[in-house]
């Protein structure tokens, strides 16, 4: 993991349809004076040297962040699994000298995920000799926060074209899986916050706005 060129590729999954927000790009909604996805980028960039955004449509709307935008390759809305497959394919198509063996995915609507997410996912995957490592908290697995070997791209593409339900957890459980449990965050007012708190509604966005001022850096 000391070789920067071969560390995992960070992938921010921003291809959701945001139906509970009324559609559009949830990651571009303002939070604390900047787009929500900007908080995610700032959280992930210190953990990984190279990042991409998975999103569909005009990539220019993400130009301000200076990151490559990777579109889904499988037609029809297949959810996060399609973004995962596209990111794996993108990694496999990179120059051999910089090609990562794994990718790490995070969600564009989850601004407080752990600062040691990547290190702990890698540690668990190696220690348990697993293929995939997924984050968990408060008794729940968070399947879009994971470490994935790019060699599973073909298997995933076949799964997506087979007619199976495109659920991340269902596909992940077909492989050797390590679960990495993260504790809660402590807010300044004493409140306990799940680090994988994600923003689905306007009420969630308002709550995240309050949490920004209460969570320790």
Secondary structure, DSSP 8 states (H G I E B T S, - for coil): ---GGGS-EEEEE-----GGGTSS-GGGSEETTEEHHHHHHHHHHTT-S-EEEE--S-GGGGGGGT-EEE---SSS--THHHHHHHHHHHHHTS-GGG--SEEEEEETT-TT--TTHHHHHHHHHHHTT-SEEEEEETTEEEEEEEEEEGGGHHHHHHHHHTT----HHHHHTTS-EEEEE---EEBTTS-EE-TT----SHHHHHHHHHHHHHB--
